[in-house]
Amino acid sequence: MDFNEINKTAEGYREDMIKFLRDLVKIPGESAEEGAKMDRAKAEMTKLGFDKIEVDPQGNLLGYMGTGKKLIAFDGHMDTVGIGEMSNWEFDPYDGYETDTEIGGRGTSDQEGGIVSAVYGAKIMKDLGLLNEKYTALVTVTVQEEDCDGLCWQYIIQEDKIRPEFVVSTEPTDGGIYRGQRGRMEIKVEVKGVSCHGSAPERGDNAIYKMADILQDVRALNNNGDTESTVIRGLVRMLDEKYNPEWKEARFLGKGTVTASQIFHSSPSRCAVADGCTVSLDRRMTAGETWESCLEEIRQLPAVKKYGDDVVVSMYDYDRPSYTGLTYPIECYFPTWVIPEEHGVTKALMETHRNLYGEERKGSKETIDMRKARPLLDKWTFSTNGVSIMGRNGIPCIGFGPGAEAQAHAPNEKTWKDDLVRCAAVYAALPTVYCENN
């Protein structure tokens, strides 16, 4: 395989990729509203001569190149978050901007740039005759990740009956190769009280006061250490082999966290004692933690036990219809996943990067110092569709994508043109490198 030719061909598609990405940015498409963006992506696949293009009932766009035995997938989600407070933007987020090195706009890093590079990576495979009987490339342009990460792949695997050999997530990786992430779950804590007139609060049972006690315990769970004398032993304990058989991977991913993210109340009026209070907890999980263990951990907090049957701890569900109208309910549980450093997929992607770009992360003048200071093989801070691909379904998953994780959900979001080109080249070469050794 001629890696120089792959680089040259990717560079030749630079302007096409820039146009494609800028076109996508101009079309708003938050979760469950991606239809028009999908039409634009489908048109690009058609123009580039994909061998088969399908849209499944959930609305995921599936583009195939080749007809070989092993199915190797490249995933990118099409939906974006909203724009937030418009005064924080220095430019129109749906018009974007372009300089010699950058493209700005909502979705450029998170993560339509990855879709663009994957589509053109498959085109390069075809141009250079890399497709053969060993593999078929599948580019998945997926829905609703921002609302419910992994829902799309749960549908693709369980309902479409598509199970690739492995999947490359094209989420932004700042020039690195990412082999895992902490999981997450959305926990609901509901507290019951009894209302009464606010002029005599002693006659009632204030649910907000009960919740205040519980939230102090939740904060302690996140912040405390793990000494034996600590009443509430902190989440840092999972980094200790004494408490966690998966402590090595936990140290790689980082400790779990928990924080209150929303609070709601019920009360007859502003002149009454609150008779109900509910909080949402954002729980990030490291290796060795499960949804059962995380729920039980909250149930065993001293304040939760103190209030007994007045407290209910549960997990949220997600059941919002996709842009096609299909509803596919699922628990709001997004498992931790990590692919071993010695796995064949990890080795193949590292070898591909080494042959194309060497042993260090690459970047623009603006990003190169920060990127080179970090190891090439690393992990995400945020969550991705890998929670379903590998976390729920055990399909090997690894990450390499254009843009920066810090740009995700931020005002003035941008990506870098060189990243688009480099990622397209890596995607084009990877299946051949993998098939030579596996």
N, C-alpha and C positions, 0 to 999 in steps of 0.2 A: 504494500500500500504506500502510495506517494503522499506523505504528509504535507510536503510543500505544495503539491497540487491542490490538496484539500484546502489549505489556507488561502491559496490564490483564488480558488473558485468561490470560497466564502466572501472574500474581499470584493469579488466581482458583483456580488448581490447586495452590497452595502446600501446602495441607494434604494433598491427595491424593498429592503427590510425597513428602512427609515420611512418610506411612504406608507407601507402596510401598517406600521405601528402608529403613525400620526393619523391615519384614517380611523383606526380603532379608537384612539383617544377621543376623537370628535363625536363619537356615538356614546351617549350615556348608557350605562348598563349595570345597575346595582343588582344584588342577588334577586333572583326570580324575575328579572327584567332584561335578560341578556339577548333576547331574540334578534334584534337588529344587528348586534355585534356578531352573533353567530352567522348571520347571512353574509356579512362581509368576509369572515374567515372562510366560509364555505366557498365563496367566489374566488378567493386567493388559492385555495387548494385545487379548485377546478382549473384555474389558469395555469397552475404549475404541473398539471398532469398526474395528480394522485390516482392510483389504480382503482381505488374504491373509496367512496365517501358516503357516510351514513349519518343520520341524526336519529338517536334513539328516542323512545317515548318521553324520557325525562328532559330531553333537549340537549344532551351531550353530543358534540360533533366528533365523529370518529373518522379519521383519514388514514388510509393504508397505502403504503408503498411496498411493492414486492409481493411475493407469494411463497416465501421460504418457510421452513419448518418452525423455527423458534419465533415467537411473537415478542418483540421488544418495544415497549411503549415509552412515550415521552409525554408527560402530562403538564398542562397549564390550565388554570382556571380563568374564565373570561370575566366573571363578575368583579366589580370594584366596590369599595366602600363609597359613601357619599363624600361631599366636599367639605362638610363641616362649616365653620365660620368663614364666610367668604372674605372678610376683611383680613384674614391671615394669608391670603393668596396674593402674590405679586403679579399674577397673570391669570388669564381665563383658564381654569383647569380642564375645560373641554375643547379649547382651541389649542392650548399648549404653546410651546415655543421650540425653536431649533437654533443651535449654534453649530460651530464646526465640530464640537465634540459631544454635545448633549442633546437630549430630547426631553422636554418637560410636559407634564400633564398627568391627570389622574389615571392611574393604571400602568404607567410606564415601567416602574419597577415591580409593582404588585398587581398583576404580574403578566401583563400582556406582552412585554418584551420577551419573556420566555416562550410564549406561544409563537411569536414571530420567528425566533431562532429555531424552534423545533420544526416548524413548517418548512423553512429553508434548509435546515439540516437534512430533512428527508429528500428534498429536491436535489441536494448535492450528492446524496447516495445514488440517486438515479442518473444524474449527469455523468458521474465518474465510473459507472458500472460496478458499484460496490454491492448492489443488491444481488443475491444469489439464492440457491436452494436452501441455504442454512437459516436465513431469517427473513421475517417481514417486519417492517417498521410501522408502528401505529402511533399517530399523533392524536391525543385526546384533548379536546378543548371543552372544558367541563364547567358545570354550573353550581351556583349556590355555596361555593366554598367559604365565602366571607360570612355567611349566615350559619353554616353547619359543615365545617371542614370534614371531608371524607364521605359525605352523603352521596355525592355523585359516583364515587368509586364503589361504594357499597351496592349501588344500583347496577353499575357496569359489571361487577363480578357476580352478584347474586341473580340478577334478572336478565342482563344481556348475555350472561354465561361466557364472558371474556376473561381469561386468566393468563396474563403475559408471563414470560420467563422472568422478567424483572421490569421495573418502571423507574425512569429518571424523572424526578420532580424538577421542573424548570423554575421553581420559586427562586427569588434572588439570593445569591450566596456570596456576594462581594468578592468574586474571583476564586472562592474556595470550593472544595468538594465536601459536602455535608452528609454524614452517615447516620443522623438521628435527630431526635428532638424529644423534649419532655412532652408528656401527654397532658390533657386537661379534661375537666368535667365541670358541669354547671350544677351546683347544689342549691336546693331550696330549704330554708329553715323557717318553719311557720310556728308562731307562738300564739296561744289563745289567752285572753283575759276576760274580765267582766267590766262592763261600762257602768258608770254612775255619773251623777252631776259633778262637774269640776269644782264646785264650791265645797264638796266634802269627799275628797279623793279616797279617804280611808274606807269608804263604803264599797269601793270597787277593787279591781285587780288589774293593774296597769300593764298591758302587754309590752309596751315600749320599755318600761323599766326592766322587765324580764329579759327582753332582747339585749338591753344594754349590758347586762351581766354576761350573756352568752357571747356578745361581740368582744368583750375583754378577754374571754377565754380563747376565742378564735385568733385574736391578735397574739396572744401568748404562744399558741400553737405554731404560728409562723415565726415568731421572734426568739423564742427560748432556745437554750442549749439542750443537751441530751444527758445531763448528769443524773445519776440515780435519785438524787434528793429533790429534783424538780418535779413538782406536782403535775404540771403539764409539760411533758417532754417534747421538745421542738422537732420540727420536720427535718432538721439537720441530722437527726439520728440515722436516717436512711443512707447516709454516707459512711456509716460504720459497719464493718463486717459482722459485728456482734448482733446487729439488728436486721441486716439485709444481705441475703446470699448474693444479690446482684449489685453489691456495693461498688465494684470496679466501674461498671457502666454508669451507675448513679453518679459517681465522681466525675465521669466524662461529661454527662449531660447537665449536671448541677442539681442542687437540692430542689425538692418540691416547694411550692409556696401556696398560701391561701390568703385571700383578701375579700372583704365585703365589697361588692360592686354595685348593688342596688338595695334600696330599702322602701318598703310600702307599709301603710298602716290602714286600719279601719277604726272608725269612731263615729258615734252618732252626730257629733258636732265638735266645733273648736272649744266648746264649753263642757266637754265630757272626757272621762277617762277612756283611753284607747282600749278597745276590746280585741284587737288583733294586730299583729306585727309580723311582717315577712321580710327576710333578707335573701339576696342572691349571693352566693359565694363563688368566686372564680378560683378553682383549685388546679394548680399545675402539678403534675405528677412526674416523678423521676422513675428510673428503672426499679422494679420490685414493688411498686404500688399499684393497686387495682381499684376499681370503682367501689367494690365491696369494702375494702380496707379503709378507703377515704370516707365513706358514709359512716362506718362504724366508729371511726376516729372522732367525728363530730358528735355522734350519739354518746360517746364516753366522756365528753368534756364535763367537768364538775357542774357547771351551771345548767347544762342540758339535762343531766341526771337529776339535779335538784328540782327542776320543774316538771319532771316526769311526763305524764300523759298530755300535758299542756303543750308539749313540743313535738313537732313532726319533722323529721329530716328525710328528704327525698331527692331525687334527681329530676331535672327538667326533661321534657320531651320536645322534639322539633317536628312540626307537621305543616309547614308552609308550602303551598303548591308552587311548583316550578313555573317558568314562563309558558310551558305547554299546558298547564293546568293539572299536571300529575302531582299527586301527594304521595310521599313515601316516608311514613313516620319512622322516627328513630330516637333512641335515647341520646341525650346530650353528653355523651361519653366519647372521648377521643383519646385512644390509648397511646401510651408511650411506645416508641419503637426505636430500635438501633440495629443497624446492620454491622456485623463484626468487621474489624479492620482487615482480617485475613480472608474475608469472603471473596469469591471469584468476581463478583460485580464490583466491589471496592477496588480490587487489584486491577481490573480492566480499565476502570475510569482513571485511576492513578497513572497507569501505563499510557493511556491515550493522552492525558494532559502532559506527561513527561515528553512524549514524542513530538507534541505540537508546541509546547510552551515552557517545558522545563519543570523544575521542582518547586517553584514559588508561585504564589498568586500573581496574576497580572492585573494591571489597572491603568487608569488615565493619570495624567500629571497630578490631578486633584486627589486621587485615591490611592496611588501606588504606595506611599510610605505607610499608610495605615494598613493596607492589605498585606504588605510584605512582613509586617510585624506579627502577623497571625499565622498559625500553621495552615498548610494547604488542606489537610484533612481535619475537619472541624464539625460543628453542629449548629442547628438553628436555635434561636431563642424563642421564636414564635412557632405556631402550629401550622401544619400543612395537610394535604390529602393523604400523606403517608400514614396518618392515623388509621385509615381504613385499609389502604393498600397492604401495608405490612402489619400495622397494629392489630387490626381485626382479622385480616385474612392471610397473613403469613407470606405474602408475595414480596420478595426482596425489593427494596426501594432505596434509592440514593439520590442526592441532590447536587445539581450544578446549574446555575441560572444567572442571567444577566441582571444587573442592577444591585441595589443595596437593601438589606433588611431594614436599615434605619429610615429608608424612604417610604416604607409601607405605612399607609394611613396618615401620612404627614402632609401638611400643606406644602405647596411648591414642589411636589413630587417630581423626580426626574430619573433618567437612566443615561447610560453612556453608549455611544454608537459602537465603540470598539468592543464592548461587552457582547453586543448582538452578534458581531462577526465571529468573535472567538467561540461563543457558545454554539453557533451554527456549525463551525468546523469540528468541535468536539463531538457534537451529536452525530455528525456524519460519519466520523471515524469509529466511534465506540462499538457499534454492533460487530464490526469486522474483528476488532481487537478481542472482544469477548468471545466470539465464536471460534477464534483460533485456539483458545485455551480452555474452552468449556464444551 
